[in-house]
Amino acid sequence: MSSKKIVVLISGSGSNLQALMDKLHKQQINNQHVEIVAVISNKADAYGLERAREANIPAILVASKGVASRDQYDALLAAELEQLQPDLILLAGFMRILTSGFVNQYQGKMLNIHPSLLPKYPGVNTHQRAIDAGDEAHGATVHFVTPELDSGPTVLQAKVPVFAEDTAQDLADRVLTQEHQIYALAASWFVGDRLKMQGQFAYLDGKQLEQFGYAAD
């Protein structure tokens, strides 16, 4: 049986990390032994590092504080990844914009989860922006990472309703529940050799996914 190695990049509490560890770490997926070989944070106080330690997964700090430039930081991060040789890199609340050079180095093997129904609301404050726009639906998107922020090929989306009385926190909590489901699912497709990026499109089981990703028949 062959194996697949995952590295997860975080900046905060790591609730998506926890879901990924629960569903993927040391699992057998499509005849692949899957292991999260490290969790890397740019912030020393990220609780996700403690989650990793509790799961006996190496917790690595590549601190961004005091680093002079994005290029310099990404070089430090790439040096760690070169040691680890991951098959898949998962951004799980990693609050840094990566340089084009870094993204191009790992393009096709790096996924992100974003709290909106992309292409709506790239960037931050997505929940309040959905409320302010009067949207009836909001959600989360798993996508391949490309140099342009939050714009790579979509793999999977989950929708939630927006209620009139919702605060941004209400909506964030509802979306996060869905994030925990769809991120691990998309990652399992990748490590199970079902999902890949070719050109500017995502493919699942050899079929090109549409603009909004996988949709069940």
C-alpha positions as CSV (number, residue, x, y, z in Angstrom):
1,M,0.0,0.0,0.0
2,S,1.4,3.4,-0.9
3,S,1.1,6.5,1.3
4,K,0.1,10.1,0.9
5,K,1.5,12.9,3.1
6,I,-0.5,16.0,4.1
7,V,0.8,19.3,5.6
8,V,-1.7,21.7,7.0
9,L,-1.0,25.4,7.3
10,I,-2.9,27.4,10.0
11,S,-2.9,30.8,11.8
12,G,-5.5,30.3,14.4
13,S,-7.6,28.0,16.6
14,G,-7.6,25.2,14.0
15,S,-11.2,23.9,14.0
16,N,-10.9,23.0,10.4
17,L,-7.6,21.3,11.3
18,Q,-9.4,19.3,13.9
19,A,-11.9,18.0,11.4
20,L,-9.1,17.2,8.9
21,M,-7.2,15.3,11.6
22,D,-10.3,13.4,12.7
23,K,-11.3,12.4,9.2
24,L,-8.0,11.9,7.4
25,H,-5.0,11.3,9.7
26,K,-3.8,7.7,9.6
27,Q,-6.8,6.6,7.5
28,Q,-6.9,4.3,4.5
29,I,-8.4,6.1,1.5
30,N,-8.6,4.3,-1.9
31,N,-5.7,2.0,-1.1
32,Q,-3.6,5.0,0.2
33,H,-2.3,5.3,3.7
34,V,-2.9,9.0,4.6
35,E,-1.0,10.8,7.2
36,I,-0.8,14.5,8.3
37,V,2.9,14.7,8.7
38,A,3.0,18.3,10.1
39,V,1.0,21.3,11.1
40,I,2.7,24.6,10.4
41,S,1.6,28.0,11.8
42,N,2.9,31.5,11.2
43,K,1.7,32.5,14.7
44,A,3.2,31.1,17.9
45,D,0.0,31.4,19.9
46,A,-2.2,29.5,17.3
47,Y,-4.2,26.9,19.3
48,G,-4.1,24.6,16.3
49,L,-0.4,23.9,17.2
50,E,-1.6,22.5,20.5
51,R,-4.3,20.4,18.7
52,A,-1.5,18.9,16.5
53,R,0.7,18.1,19.6
54,E,-2.2,16.4,21.3
55,A,-2.6,14.2,18.1
56,N,1.2,13.5,18.1
57,I,1.6,15.4,14.9
58,P,4.7,17.6,14.5
59,A,3.7,21.2,15.2
60,I,6.1,23.6,13.5
61,L,6.3,27.4,14.0
62,V,7.5,29.4,11.0
63,A,6.9,32.8,12.5
64,S,6.0,35.7,10.3
65,K,6.6,38.3,12.9
66,G,9.8,40.1,12.2
67,V,10.2,38.7,8.7
68,A,11.1,41.5,6.4
69,S,9.0,40.5,3.3
70,R,6.5,38.1,1.9
71,D,9.2,36.6,-0.4
72,Q,11.5,36.0,2.6
73,Y,8.7,34.4,4.6
74,D,7.6,32.1,1.7
75,A,11.3,31.0,1.3
76,L,11.3,29.9,5.0
77,L,8.0,28.1,4.5
78,A,9.2,26.4,1.3
79,A,12.3,25.2,3.1
80,E,10.2,23.4,5.7
81,L,8.0,21.9,3.0
82,E,11.0,20.7,1.1
83,Q,12.0,18.7,4.2
84,L,8.5,17.2,4.5
85,Q,7.8,16.5,0.8
86,P,4.0,16.6,1.2
87,D,1.7,15.3,-1.5
88,L,-1.0,17.8,-0.5
89,I,-0.8,21.1,1.3
90,L,-4.1,22.3,3.0
91,L,-4.6,25.9,4.0
92,A,-6.9,25.9,7.0
93,G,-7.3,29.5,8.2
94,F,-3.8,30.4,7.1
95,M,-4.0,34.2,7.2
96,R,-1.2,35.1,4.8
97,I,-1.3,36.0,1.1
98,L,1.3,33.7,-0.5
99,T,3.6,35.0,-3.3
100,S,3.1,33.9,-6.9
101,G,6.5,32.2,-6.8
102,F,5.5,30.0,-3.8
103,V,2.1,29.2,-5.3
104,N,3.5,28.3,-8.6
105,Q,6.0,25.9,-6.9
106,Y,3.2,24.0,-5.3
107,Q,0.3,24.6,-7.7
108,G,-1.9,21.6,-8.2
109,K,-1.2,20.2,-4.8
110,M,-2.4,23.0,-2.6
111,L,-6.1,23.5,-1.5
112,N,-7.8,26.2,0.4
113,I,-11.2,26.6,2.0
114,H,-12.8,30.0,1.8
115,P,-15.9,31.2,3.7
116,S,-18.0,32.3,0.8
117,L,-19.6,31.0,-2.4
118,L,-16.8,32.1,-4.7
119,P,-16.5,34.0,-6.9
120,K,-18.5,36.1,-4.4
121,Y,-16.6,37.8,-1.6
122,P,-12.9,37.0,-2.0
123,G,-10.8,38.3,0.9
124,V,-12.1,38.9,4.4
125,N,-15.3,39.8,6.3
126,T,-17.3,37.5,4.0
127,H,-20.2,36.9,6.4
128,Q,-21.0,40.5,7.0
129,R,-20.7,41.3,3.3
130,A,-23.2,38.6,2.5
131,I,-25.6,40.0,5.1
132,D,-25.1,43.6,3.9
133,A,-25.9,42.4,0.3
134,G,-29.1,40.8,1.3
135,D,-28.1,37.4,0.1
136,E,-30.5,34.5,0.7
137,A,-27.7,32.0,0.6
138,H,-24.0,31.9,1.7
139,G,-21.5,29.2,2.2
140,A,-18.0,27.9,1.7
141,T,-15.8,26.9,-1.2
142,V,-12.9,24.5,-1.5
143,H,-10.6,25.5,-4.3
144,F,-7.1,24.9,-5.7
145,V,-4.8,27.7,-4.8
146,T,-3.5,29.9,-7.7
147,P,-1.6,33.2,-7.6
148,E,-4.7,35.3,-7.8
149,L,-6.3,35.5,-4.3
150,D,-9.3,33.1,-3.8
151,S,-9.7,32.5,-7.5
152,G,-8.4,29.0,-8.3
153,P,-10.5,26.2,-9.7
154,T,-13.5,25.4,-7.5
155,V,-13.7,21.8,-6.2
156,L,-16.7,21.8,-3.9
157,Q,-19.2,24.3,-2.4
158,A,-21.7,24.1,0.5
159,K,-24.6,26.4,0.9
160,V,-26.4,27.6,4.0
161,P,-29.4,29.9,4.3
162,V,-29.1,33.5,5.5
163,F,-31.9,34.5,8.0
164,A,-33.1,38.0,8.5
165,E,-32.0,38.0,12.2
166,D,-28.5,36.6,11.5
167,T,-25.4,38.3,12.8
168,A,-22.1,37.7,11.1
169,Q,-21.1,35.3,13.9
170,D,-24.4,33.4,13.5
171,L,-23.6,33.0,9.8
172,A,-19.9,32.1,10.4
173,D,-20.9,29.3,12.8
174,R,-23.4,27.9,10.3
175,V,-20.8,28.0,7.5
176,L,-18.1,26.5,9.6
177,T,-20.2,23.4,10.3
178,Q,-20.3,22.8,6.5
179,E,-16.6,23.6,6.1
180,H,-15.7,20.8,8.4
181,Q,-17.5,18.4,6.1
182,I,-16.5,19.5,2.6
183,Y,-12.8,20.2,3.2
184,A,-12.1,16.7,4.4
185,L,-14.1,15.3,1.6
186,A,-12.2,17.2,-1.1
187,A,-8.9,16.4,0.5
188,S,-9.9,12.7,0.6
189,W,-10.6,12.9,-3.2
190,F,-7.1,14.3,-3.8
191,V,-5.1,11.8,-1.7
192,G,-7.3,9.0,-3.1
193,D,-6.0,10.0,-6.6
194,R,-9.5,11.1,-7.8
195,L,-9.0,14.9,-7.8
196,K,-6.5,16.9,-9.7
197,M,-5.9,20.2,-11.3
198,Q,-5.0,20.5,-15.0
199,G,-4.6,23.9,-16.6
200,Q,-7.2,26.1,-15.0
201,F,-9.7,23.4,-14.2
202,A,-10.3,20.9,-11.5
203,Y,-11.1,17.3,-12.5
204,L,-12.8,14.6,-10.4
205,D,-12.6,11.0,-11.7
206,G,-11.4,12.4,-15.0
207,K,-14.4,14.7,-15.5
208,Q,-13.9,18.5,-15.6
209,L,-15.7,20.2,-12.8
210,E,-17.9,23.2,-13.6
211,Q,-17.4,26.8,-12.3
212,F,-19.0,26.0,-8.9
213,G,-17.3,22.6,-8.5
214,Y,-18.8,19.2,-7.9
215,A,-22.6,19.0,-7.9
216,A,-24.3,15.7,-7.0
217,D,-26.7,14.5,-9.7
